[in-house]
Amino acid sequence: MATTTSMLHVRVDDETKVQATEALALMGLSMSDAVRLFLHRVIVDQAFPLELKVPNAETRAAMAESRSMMASRRSRFTSADALFNDLEKNSSK
């Protein structure tokens, strides 16, 4: 069964639209994605959804590193033991 869609028109001032579009892009979302996500959360939770935030610098760096690793199909660790050793070493930080 094909899903039908309908258009939703929302009026906002130009600056709000520009700033929101930029922030959402940093989260990997389009304006339409964000509105759909918002509406689905309202339905599921029967409440106003939680706020999404732009990732901080450390998280953005980790995301960029991950994308680079996936693109080059490389791993930071050569074995599972190396991964676990690094986790143990850094778990007290």
Gaussian input, Z-matrix of N, CA and C with variables (Angstrom, degrees):
# hf/3-21g

backbone

0 1
 N
 C     1     B1
 C     2     B2     1     A1
 N     3     B3     2     A2     1     D1
 C     4     B4     3     A3     2     D2
 C     5     B5     4     A4     3     D3
 N     6     B6     5     A5     4     D4
 C     7     B7     6     A6     5     D5
 C     8     B8     7     A7     6     D6
 N     9     B9     8     A8     7     D7
 C    10    B10     9     A9     8     D8
 C    11    B11    10    A10     9     D9
 N    12    B12    11    A11    10    D10
 C    13    B13    12    A12    11    D11
 C    14    B14    13    A13    12    D12
 N    15    B15    14    A14    13    D13
 C    16    B16    15    A15    14    D14
 C    17    B17    16    A16    15    D15
 N    18    B18    17    A17    16    D16
 C    19    B19    18    A18    17    D17
 C    20    B20    19    A19    18    D18
 N    21    B21    20    A20    19    D19
 C    22    B22    21    A21    20    D20
 C    23    B23    22    A22    21    D21
 N    24    B24    23    A23    22    D22
 C    25    B25    24    A24    23    D23
 C    26    B26    25    A25    24    D24
 N    27    B27    26    A26    25    D25
 C    28    B28    27    A27    26    D26
 C    29    B29    28    A28    27    D27
 N    30    B30    29    A29    28    D28
 C    31    B31    30    A30    29    D29
 C    32    B32    31    A31    30    D30
 N    33    B33    32    A32    31    D31
 C    34    B34    33    A33    32    D32
 C    35    B35    34    A34    33    D33
 N    36    B36    35    A35    34    D34
 C    37    B37    36    A36    35    D35
 C    38    B38    37    A37    36    D36
 N    39    B39    38    A38    37    D37
 C    40    B40    39    A39    38    D38
 C    41    B41    40    A40    39    D39
 N    42    B42    41    A41    40    D40
 C    43    B43    42    A42    41    D41
 C    44    B44    43    A43    42    D42
 N    45    B45    44    A44    43    D43
 C    46    B46    45    A45    44    D44
 C    47    B47    46    A46    45    D45
 N    48    B48    47    A47    46    D46
 C    49    B49    48    A48    47    D47
 C    50    B50    49    A49    48    D48
 N    51    B51    50    A50    49    D49
 C    52    B52    51    A51    50    D50
 C    53    B53    52    A52    51    D51
 N    54    B54    53    A53    52    D52
 C    55    B55    54    A54    53    D53
 C    56    B56    55    A55    54    D54
 N    57    B57    56    A56    55    D55
 C    58    B58    57    A57    56    D56
 C    59    B59    58    A58    57    D57
 N    60    B60    59    A59    58    D58
 C    61    B61    60    A60    59    D59
 C    62    B62    61    A61    60    D60
 N    63    B63    62    A62    61    D61
 C    64    B64    63    A63    62    D62
 C    65    B65    64    A64    63    D63
 N    66    B66    65    A65    64    D64
 C    67    B67    66    A66    65    D65
 C    68    B68    67    A67    66    D66
 N    69    B69    68    A68    67    D67
 C    70    B70    69    A69    68    D68
 C    71    B71    70    A70    69    D69
 N    72    B72    71    A71    70    D70
 C    73    B73    72    A72    71    D71
 C    74    B74    73    A73    72    D72
 N    75    B75    74    A74    73    D73
 C    76    B76    75    A75    74    D74
 C    77    B77    76    A76    75    D75
 N    78    B78    77    A77    76    D76
 C    79    B79    78    A78    77    D77
 C    80    B80    79    A79    78    D78
 N    81    B81    80    A80    79    D79
 C    82    B82    81    A81    80    D80
 C    83    B83    82    A82    81    D81
 N    84    B84    83    A83    82    D82
 C    85    B85    84    A84    83    D83
 C    86    B86    85    A85    84    D84
 N    87    B87    86    A86    85    D85
 C    88    B88    87    A87    86    D86
 C    89    B89    88    A88    87    D87
 N    90    B90    89    A89    88    D88
 C    91    B91    90    A90    89    D89
 C    92    B92    91    A91    90    D90
 N    93    B93    92    A92    91    D91
 C    94    B94    93    A93    92    D92
 C    95    B95    94    A94    93    D93
 N    96    B96    95    A95    94    D94
 C    97    B97    96    A96    95    D95
 C    98    B98    97    A97    96    D96
 N    99    B99    98    A98    97    D97
 C   100   B100    99    A99    98    D98
 C   101   B101   100   A100    99    D99
 N   102   B102   101   A101   100   D100
 C   103   B103   102   A102   101   D101
 C   104   B104   103   A103   102   D102
 N   105   B105   104   A104   103   D103
 C   106   B106   105   A105   104   D104
 C   107   B107   106   A106   105   D105
 N   108   B108   107   A107   106   D106
 C   109   B109   108   A108   107   D107
 C   110   B110   109   A109   108   D108
 N   111   B111   110   A110   109   D109
 C   112   B112   111   A111   110   D110
 C   113   B113   112   A112   111   D111
 N   114   B114   113   A113   112   D112
 C   115   B115   114   A114   113   D113
 C   116   B116   115   A115   114   D114
 N   117   B117   116   A116   115   D115
 C   118   B118   117   A117   116   D116
 C   119   B119   118   A118   117   D117
 N   120   B120   119   A119   118   D118
 C   121   B121   120   A120   119   D119
 C   122   B122   121   A121   120   D120
 N   123   B123   122   A122   121   D121
 C   124   B124   123   A123   122   D122
 C   125   B125   124   A124   123   D123
 N   126   B126   125   A125   124   D124
 C   127   B127   126   A126   125   D125
 C   128   B128   127   A127   126   D126
 N   129   B129   128   A128   127   D127
 C   130   B130   129   A129   128   D128
 C   131   B131   130   A130   129   D129
 N   132   B132   131   A131   130   D130
 C   133   B133   132   A132   131   D131
 C   134   B134   133   A133   132   D132
 N   135   B135   134   A134   133   D133
 C   136   B136   135   A135   134   D134
 C   137   B137   136   A136   135   D135
 N   138   B138   137   A137   136   D136
 C   139   B139   138   A138   137   D137
 C   140   B140   139   A139   138   D138
 N   141   B141   140   A140   139   D139
 C   142   B142   141   A141   140   D140
 C   143   B143   142   A142   141   D141
 N   144   B144   143   A143   142   D142
 C   145   B145   144   A144   143   D143
 C   146   B146   145   A145   144   D144
 N   147   B147   146   A146   145   D145
 C   148   B148   147   A147   146   D146
 C   149   B149   148   A148   147   D147
 N   150   B150   149   A149   148   D148
 C   151   B151   150   A150   149   D149
 C   152   B152   151   A151   150   D150
 N   153   B153   152   A152   151   D151
 C   154   B154   153   A153   152   D152
 C   155   B155   154   A154   153   D153
 N   156   B156   155   A155   154   D154
 C   157   B157   156   A156   155   D155
 C   158   B158   157   A157   156   D156
 N   159   B159   158   A158   157   D157
 C   160   B160   159   A159   158   D158
 C   161   B161   160   A160   159   D159
 N   162   B162   161   A161   160   D160
 C   163   B163   162   A162   161   D161
 C   164   B164   163   A163   162   D162
 N   165   B165   164   A164   163   D163
 C   166   B166   165   A165   164   D164
 C   167   B167   166   A166   165   D165
 N   168   B168   167   A167   166   D166
 C   169   B169   168   A168   167   D167
 C   170   B170   169   A169   168   D168
 N   171   B171   170   A170   169   D169
 C   172   B172   171   A171   170   D170
 C   173   B173   172   A172   171   D171
 N   174   B174   173   A173   172   D172
 C   175   B175   174   A174   173   D173
 C   176   B176   175   A175   174   D174
 N   177   B177   176   A176   175   D175
 C   178   B178   177   A177   176   D176
 C   179   B179   178   A178   177   D177
 N   180   B180   179   A179   178   D178
 C   181   B181   180   A180   179   D179
 C   182   B182   181   A181   180   D180
 N   183   B183   182   A182   181   D181
 C   184   B184   183   A183   182   D182
 C   185   B185   184   A184   183   D183
 N   186   B186   185   A185   184   D184
 C   187   B187   186   A186   185   D185
 C   188   B188   187   A187   186   D186
 N   189   B189   188   A188   187   D187
 C   190   B190   189   A189   188   D188
 C   191   B191   190   A190   189   D189
 N   192   B192   191   A191   190   D190
 C   193   B193   192   A192   191   D191
 C   194   B194   193   A193   192   D192
 N   195   B195   194   A194   193   D193
 C   196   B196   195   A195   194   D194
 C   197   B197   196   A196   195   D195
 N   198   B198   197   A197   196   D196
 C   199   B199   198   A198   197   D197
 C   200   B200   199   A199   198   D198
 N   201   B201   200   A200   199   D199
 C   202   B202   201   A201   200   D200
 C   203   B203   202   A202   201   D201
 N   204   B204   203   A203   202   D202
 C   205   B205   204   A204   203   D203
 C   206   B206   205   A205   204   D204
 N   207   B207   206   A206   205   D205
 C   208   B208   207   A207   206   D206
 C   209   B209   208   A208   207   D207
 N   210   B210   209   A209   208   D208
 C   211   B211   210   A210   209   D209
 C   212   B212   211   A211   210   D210
 N   213   B213   212   A212   211   D211
 C   214   B214   213   A213   212   D212
 C   215   B215   214   A214   213   D213
 N   216   B216   215   A215   214   D214
 C   217   B217   216   A216   215   D215
 C   218   B218   217   A217   216   D216
 N   219   B219   218   A218   217   D217
 C   220   B220   219   A219   218   D218
 C   221   B221   220   A220   219   D219
 N   222   B222   221   A221   220   D220
 C   223   B223   222   A222   221   D221
 C   224   B224   223   A223   222   D222
 N   225   B225   224   A224   223   D223
 C   226   B226   225   A225   224   D224
 C   227   B227   226   A226   225   D225
 N   228   B228   227   A227   226   D226
 C   229   B229   228   A228   227   D227
 C   230   B230   229   A229   228   D228
 N   231   B231   230   A230   229   D229
 C   232   B232   231   A231   230   D230
 C   233   B233   232   A232   231   D231
 N   234   B234   233   A233   232   D232
 C   235   B235   234   A234   233   D233
 C   236   B236   235   A235   234   D234
 N   237   B237   236   A236   235   D235
 C   238   B238   237   A237   236   D236
 C   239   B239   238   A238   237   D237
 N   240   B240   239   A239   238   D238
 C   241   B241   240   A240   239   D239
 C   242   B242   241   A241   240   D240
 N   243   B243   242   A242   241   D241
 C   244   B244   243   A243   242   D242
 C   245   B245   244   A244   243   D243
 N   246   B246   245   A245   244   D244
 C   247   B247   246   A246   245   D245
 C   248   B248   247   A247   246   D246
 N   249   B249   248   A248   247   D247
 C   250   B250   249   A249   248   D248
 C   251   B251   250   A250   249   D249
 N   252   B252   251   A251   250   D250
 C   253   B253   252   A252   251   D251
 C   254   B254   253   A253   252   D252
 N   255   B255   254   A254   253   D253
 C   256   B256   255   A255   254   D254
 C   257   B257   256   A256   255   D255
 N   258   B258   257   A257   256   D256
 C   259   B259   258   A258   257   D257
 C   260   B260   259   A259   258   D258
 N   261   B261   260   A260   259   D259
 C   262   B262   261   A261   260   D260
 C   263   B263   262   A262   261   D261
 N   264   B264   263   A263   262   D262
 C   265   B265   264   A264   263   D263
 C   266   B266   265   A265   264   D264
 N   267   B267   266   A266   265   D265
 C   268   B268   267   A267   266   D266
 C   269   B269   268   A268   267   D267
 N   270   B270   269   A269   268   D268
 C   271   B271   270   A270   269   D269
 C   272   B272   271   A271   270   D270
 N   273   B273   272   A272   271   D271
 C   274   B274   273   A273   272   D272
 C   275   B275   274   A274   273   D273
 N   276   B276   275   A275   274   D274
 C   277   B277   276   A276   275   D275
 C   278   B278   277   A277   276   D276

   B1=1.4448
   B2=1.5281
   B3=1.2930
   B4=1.4618
   B5=1.5239
   B6=1.3175
   B7=1.4548
   B8=1.5187
   B9=1.3002
   B10=1.4606
   B11=1.5158
   B12=1.3056
   B13=1.4550
   B14=1.5099
   B15=1.3071
   B16=1.4501
   B17=1.5202
   B18=1.2819
   B19=1.4491
   B20=1.5317
   B21=1.3271
   B22=1.4604
   B23=1.5253
   B24=1.2927
   B25=1.4613
   B26=1.5192
   B27=1.3196
   B28=1.4612
   B29=1.5182
   B30=1.2935
   B31=1.4595
   B32=1.5247
   B33=1.3296
   B34=1.4594
   B35=1.5206
   B36=1.3180
   B37=1.4601
   B38=1.5279
   B39=1.3322
   B40=1.4705
   B41=1.5219
   B42=1.3284
   B43=1.4648
   B44=1.5271
   B45=1.3284
   B46=1.4629
   B47=1.5220
   B48=1.3295
   B49=1.4588
   B50=1.5289
   B51=1.3277
   B52=1.4686
   B53=1.5284
   B54=1.3228
   B55=1.4619
   B56=1.5247
   B57=1.3224
   B58=1.4652
   B59=1.5234
   B60=1.3125
   B61=1.4640
   B62=1.5221
   B63=1.3241
   B64=1.4710
   B65=1.5280
   B66=1.3215
   B67=1.4711
   B68=1.5289
   B69=1.3191
   B70=1.4672
   B71=1.5218
   B72=1.3234
   B73=1.4653
   B74=1.5253
   B75=1.3280
   B76=1.4595
   B77=1.5248
   B78=1.3194
   B79=1.4633
   B80=1.5196
   B81=1.3349
   B82=1.4551
   B83=1.5180
   B84=1.3227
   B85=1.4618
   B86=1.5183
   B87=1.3236
   B88=1.4597
   B89=1.5304
   B90=1.3119
   B91=1.4657
   B92=1.5340
   B93=1.3381
   B94=1.4686
   B95=1.5212
   B96=1.3479
   B97=1.4733
   B98=1.5225
   B99=1.3225
   B100=1.4631
   B101=1.5217
   B102=1.3277
   B103=1.4670
   B104=1.5297
   B105=1.3469
   B106=1.4739
   B107=1.5242
   B108=1.3296
   B109=1.4626
   B110=1.5291
   B111=1.3110
   B112=1.4621
   B113=1.5348
   B114=1.3236
   B115=1.4664
   B116=1.5250
   B117=1.3188
   B118=1.4769
   B119=1.5299
   B120=1.3287
   B121=1.4704
   B122=1.5258
   B123=1.3038
   B124=1.4640
   B125=1.5286
   B126=1.3356
   B127=1.4713
   B128=1.5258
   B129=1.3189
   B130=1.4661
   B131=1.5272
   B132=1.3314
   B133=1.4644
   B134=1.5263
   B135=1.3276
   B136=1.4680
   B137=1.5310
   B138=1.3338
   B139=1.4684
   B140=1.5158
   B141=1.3103
   B142=1.4563
   B143=1.5229
   B144=1.3484
   B145=1.4723
   B146=1.5236
   B147=1.3378
   B148=1.4610
   B149=1.5129
   B150=1.2955
   B151=1.4542
   B152=1.5381
   B153=1.3242
   B154=1.4569
   B155=1.5140
   B156=1.3167
   B157=1.4618
   B158=1.5133
   B159=1.3212
   B160=1.4591
   B161=1.5240
   B162=1.3341
   B163=1.4673
   B164=1.5305
   B165=1.3447
   B166=1.4589
   B167=1.5281
   B168=1.3210
   B169=1.4640
   B170=1.5302
   B171=1.3220
   B172=1.4612
   B173=1.5316
   B174=1.3296
   B175=1.4588
   B176=1.5207
   B177=1.3466
   B178=1.4696
   B179=1.5231
   B180=1.3386
   B181=1.4672
   B182=1.5248
   B183=1.3219
   B184=1.4672
   B185=1.5251
   B186=1.3318
   B187=1.4566
   B188=1.5281
   B189=1.3235
   B190=1.4692
   B191=1.5282
   B192=1.3334
   B193=1.4651
   B194=1.5243
   B195=1.3095
   B196=1.4614
   B197=1.5224
   B198=1.3327
   B199=1.4689
   B200=1.5206
   B201=1.3287
   B202=1.4593
   B203=1.5197
   B204=1.3170
   B205=1.4629
   B206=1.5207
   B207=1.3291
   B208=1.4619
   B209=1.5255
   B210=1.3402
   B211=1.4624
   B212=1.5284
   B213=1.3290
   B214=1.4680
   B215=1.5274
   B216=1.3345
   B217=1.4696
   B218=1.5259
   B219=1.3316
   B220=1.4574
   B221=1.5209
   B222=1.3080
   B223=1.4522
   B224=1.5201
   B225=1.3141
   B226=1.4610
   B227=1.5238
   B228=1.3310
   B229=1.4565
   B230=1.5263
   B231=1.3163
   B232=1.4625
   B233=1.5188
   B234=1.3429
   B235=1.4595
   B236=1.5265
   B237=1.3174
   B238=1.4635
   B239=1.5289
   B240=1.3420
   B241=1.4683
   B242=1.5189
   B243=1.3257
   B244=1.4661
   B245=1.5234
   B246=1.3290
   B247=1.4590
   B248=1.5170
   B249=1.3367
   B250=1.4590
   B251=1.5265
   B252=1.3233
   B253=1.4605
   B254=1.5314
   B255=1.3246
   B256=1.4660
   B257=1.5290
   B258=1.3200
   B259=1.4604
   B260=1.5155
   B261=1.3253
   B262=1.4622
   B263=1.5092
   B264=1.3280
   B265=1.4721
   B266=1.5186
   B267=1.3181
   B268=1.4623
   B269=1.5246
   B270=1.3100
   B271=1.4719
   B272=1.5155
   B273=1.3062
   B274=1.4705
   B275=1.5144
   B276=1.3501
   B277=1.4746
   B278=1.4875
   A1=108.78
   A2=117.05
   A3=121.78
   A4=110.46
   A5=114.88
   A6=120.49
   A7=108.91
   A8=116.07
   A9=119.24
   A10=108.16
   A11=115.44
   A12=120.71
   A13=109.04
   A14=115.42
   A15=119.95
   A16=108.55
   A17=115.37
   A18=122.38
   A19=109.47
   A20=115.47
   A21=122.08
   A22=107.03
   A23=117.88
   A24=122.14
   A25=109.00
   A26=115.97
   A27=121.60
   A28=108.42
   A29=117.39
   A30=120.72
   A31=110.19
   A32=115.30
   A33=122.44
   A34=107.46
   A35=115.87
   A36=118.12
   A37=109.72
   A38=116.24
   A39=121.83
   A40=112.93
   A41=117.43
   A42=120.48
   A43=111.43
   A44=116.71
   A45=120.43
   A46=110.25
   A47=116.65
   A48=120.82
   A49=111.07
   A50=117.33
   A51=121.31
   A52=110.47
   A53=116.66
   A54=120.14
   A55=111.62
   A56=117.49
   A57=120.78
   A58=110.68
   A59=117.24
   A60=121.07
   A61=110.42
   A62=117.29
   A63=121.32
   A64=111.23
   A65=116.82
   A66=120.56
   A67=110.68
   A68=117.08
   A69=120.55
   A70=111.12
   A71=116.70
   A72=120.11
   A73=110.42
   A74=117.23
   A75=120.86
   A76=111.84
   A77=116.55
   A78=121.89
   A79=111.46
   A80=116.46
   A81=120.37
   A82=113.76
   A83=117.07
   A84=121.61
   A85=110.95
   A86=115.71
   A87=120.61
   A88=107.99
   A89=116.02
   A90=119.78
   A91=109.40
   A92=116.96
   A93=120.59
   A94=111.32
   A95=116.74
   A96=119.89
   A97=110.22
   A98=116.42
   A99=120.99
   A100=111.37
   A101=117.02
   A102=119.90
   A103=109.99
   A104=117.11
   A105=119.80
   A106=110.84
   A107=116.90
   A108=121.26
   A109=110.37
   A110=115.74
   A111=121.14
   A112=110.60
   A113=116.78
   A114=120.31
   A115=112.03
   A116=117.56
   A117=119.92
   A118=110.89
   A119=117.62
   A120=120.17
   A121=110.46
   A122=117.83
   A123=120.22
   A124=109.58
   A125=116.02
   A126=120.62
   A127=110.38
   A128=116.99
   A129=121.22
   A130=111.32
   A131=116.68
   A132=121.41
   A133=113.58
   A134=115.80
   A135=120.17
   A136=109.99
   A137=113.98
   A138=120.89
   A139=108.42
   A140=116.00
   A141=121.17
   A142=108.44
   A143=118.08
   A144=120.07
   A145=113.81
   A146=113.63
   A147=120.16
   A148=110.55
   A149=115.30
   A150=122.64
   A151=110.89
   A152=116.98
   A153=122.53
   A154=108.35
   A155=116.42
   A156=119.96
   A157=110.52
   A158=115.37
   A159=121.29
   A160=107.45
   A161=118.41
   A162=120.40
   A163=111.30
   A164=116.30
   A165=119.68
   A166=109.73
   A167=117.32
   A168=122.53
   A169=112.00
   A170=117.60
   A171=120.98
   A172=111.31
   A173=116.09
   A174=120.43
   A175=111.06
   A176=117.24
   A177=120.21
   A178=110.92
   A179=117.68
   A180=121.32
   A181=110.55
   A182=117.35
   A183=121.18
   A184=110.72
   A185=116.97
   A186=120.74
   A187=110.57
   A188=117.15
   A189=121.47
   A190=110.29
   A191=116.35
   A192=120.23
   A193=110.29
   A194=116.63
   A195=121.12
   A196=111.01
   A197=116.86
   A198=120.06
   A199=110.80
   A200=116.37
   A201=121.27
   A202=110.35
   A203=116.65
   A204=121.08
   A205=111.08
   A206=116.57
   A207=119.54
   A208=110.78
   A209=116.52
   A210=120.48
   A211=111.24
   A212=116.37
   A213=119.72
   A214=112.26
   A215=115.51
   A216=121.95
   A217=111.85
   A218=115.80
   A219=119.74
   A220=109.37
   A221=115.90
   A222=122.15
   A223=108.83
   A224=116.10
   A225=120.16
   A226=110.71
   A227=116.83
   A228=121.58
   A229=109.89
   A230=115.86
   A231=120.85
   A232=112.67
   A233=117.00
   A234=120.55
   A235=109.50
   A236=115.07
   A237=120.18
   A238=110.30
   A239=116.85
   A240=120.06
   A241=111.42
   A242=116.78
   A243=120.39
   A244=110.50
   A245=117.28
   A246=121.42
   A247=110.56
   A248=117.35
   A249=120.49
   A250=111.96
   A251=117.63
   A252=120.93
   A253=110.35
   A254=116.61
   A255=120.45
   A256=111.02
   A257=117.65
   A258=120.98
   A259=111.28
   A260=117.42
   A261=120.70
   A262=111.02
   A263=116.30
   A264=121.07
   A265=110.93
   A266=118.09
   A267=122.13
   A268=113.82
   A269=118.43
   A270=119.94
   A271=113.06
   A272=117.86
   A273=119.71
   A274=112.44
   A275=117.55
   A276=121.08
   A277=111.57
   D1=127.57
   D2=-178.54
   D3=-77.46
   D4=138.96
   D5=177.58
   D6=-86.10
   D7=132.78
   D8=175.88
   D9=-96.28
   D10=150.46
   D11=178.50
   D12=-123.88
   D13=162.01
   D14=174.99
   D15=-135.48
   D16=157.04
   D17=-177.09
   D18=-84.13
   D19=138.28
   D20=176.83
   D21=-118.49
   D22=120.69
   D23=-179.81
   D24=-105.44
   D25=128.93
   D26=-179.71
   D27=-127.74
   D28=130.97
   D29=178.71
   D30=-97.46
   D31=124.51
   D32=173.92
   D33=-139.75
   D34=157.43
   D35=178.49
   D36=-69.78
   D37=156.12
   D38=-174.55
   D39=-56.47
   D40=-42.89
   D41=-176.77
   D42=-65.82
   D43=-39.64
   D44=176.99
   D45=-61.84
   D46=-43.87
   D47=179.70
   D48=-62.10
   D49=-45.07
   D50=-179.42
   D51=-63.08
   D52=-48.98
   D53=-177.82
   D54=-65.10
   D55=-40.96
   D56=179.21
   D57=-66.74
   D58=-41.08
   D59=178.89
   D60=-61.21
   D61=-42.46
   D62=179.14
   D63=-64.73
   D64=-46.02
   D65=-179.44
   D66=-64.23
   D67=-43.35
   D68=179.83
   D69=-64.31
   D70=-37.99
   D71=178.26
   D72=-60.90
   D73=-37.71
   D74=177.33
   D75=-65.03
   D76=-23.94
   D77=177.21
   D78=-92.31
   D79=-1.18
   D80=-179.89
   D81=81.07
   D82=22.46
   D83=-177.95
   D84=-120.39
   D85=146.82
   D86=169.21
   D87=-89.27
   D88=170.66
   D89=176.87
   D90=-61.38
   D91=-43.13
   D92=179.15
   D93=-63.24
   D94=-42.15
   D95=177.48
   D96=-57.95
   D97=-44.84
   D98=-176.84
   D99=-64.51
   D100=-41.85
   D101=179.71
   D102=-66.08
   D103=-43.59
   D104=177.69
   D105=-60.90
   D106=-45.16
   D107=178.90
   D108=-60.26
   D109=-46.17
   D110=178.66
   D111=-56.40
   D112=-49.31
   D113=-177.22
   D114=-66.47
   D115=-38.95
   D116=176.85
   D117=-63.14
   D118=-41.14
   D119=179.46
   D120=-66.33
   D121=-38.54
   D122=176.86
   D123=-59.31
   D124=-43.64
   D125=-179.61
   D126=-64.53
   D127=-50.50
   D128=-175.27
   D129=-65.48
   D130=-46.92
   D131=-174.61
   D132=-87.80
   D133=-16.89
   D134=-173.11
   D135=53.47
   D136=39.34
   D137=-179.26
   D138=-158.80
   D139=166.97
   D140=175.06
   D141=-68.68
   D142=129.00
   D143=-173.87
   D144=-70.61
   D145=164.35
   D146=177.35
   D147=-67.58
   D148=159.57
   D149=-178.34
   D150=-81.41
   D151=135.64
   D152=171.35
   D153=-94.21
   D154=143.07
   D155=-179.11
   D156=-125.25
   D157=155.28
   D158=174.52
   D159=-68.04
   D160=132.92
   D161=179.89
   D162=-60.37
   D163=146.82
   D164=178.03
   D165=-73.73
   D166=174.82
   D167=-174.64
   D168=-58.98
   D169=-41.45
   D170=-179.35
   D171=-64.36
   D172=-42.67
   D173=179.11
   D174=-67.44
   D175=-41.67
   D176=177.46
   D177=-61.00
   D178=-39.87
   D179=178.55
   D180=-64.59
   D181=-41.62
   D182=178.49
   D183=-65.37
   D184=-39.37
   D185=178.07
   D186=-64.67
   D187=-42.56
   D188=179.00
   D189=-64.07
   D190=-42.35
   D191=178.30
   D192=-62.18
   D193=-42.61
   D194=179.94
   D195=-63.07
   D196=-44.89
   D197=178.97
   D198=-61.82
   D199=-40.89
   D200=179.24
   D201=-63.71
   D202=-43.56
   D203=179.63
   D204=-64.27
   D205=-40.74
   D206=179.18
   D207=-67.00
   D208=-39.77
   D209=-179.14
   D210=-65.27
   D211=-38.27
   D212=-178.53
   D213=-92.99
   D214=-1.72
   D215=-179.34
   D216=54.91
   D217=40.28
   D218=177.48
   D219=-114.06
   D220=162.59
   D221=-179.62
   D222=-122.26
   D223=149.17
   D224=176.99
   D225=-71.97
   D226=-26.50
   D227=-176.79
   D228=-116.14
   D229=145.18
   D230=-178.34
   D231=-87.35
   D232=-15.26
   D233=-179.94
   D234=-155.85
   D235=167.02
   D236=176.37
   D237=-63.76
   D238=-37.65
   D239=178.05
   D240=-60.48
   D241=-41.54
   D242=178.86
   D243=-63.19
   D244=-40.06
   D245=177.16
   D246=-62.20
   D247=-49.65
   D248=-178.48
   D249=-64.67
   D250=-37.44
   D251=176.77
   D252=-61.62
   D253=-43.05
   D254=178.32
   D255=-64.90
   D256=-41.47
   D257=177.28
   D258=-60.93
   D259=-44.66
   D260=179.56
   D261=-64.19
   D262=-42.87
   D263=-178.42
   D264=-63.65
   D265=-37.84
   D266=-174.30
   D267=-99.39
   D268=2.02
   D269=-177.58
   D270=-72.14
   D271=-18.90
   D272=-178.99
   D273=-89.03
   D274=-2.42
   D275=-179.04
   D276=-74.14

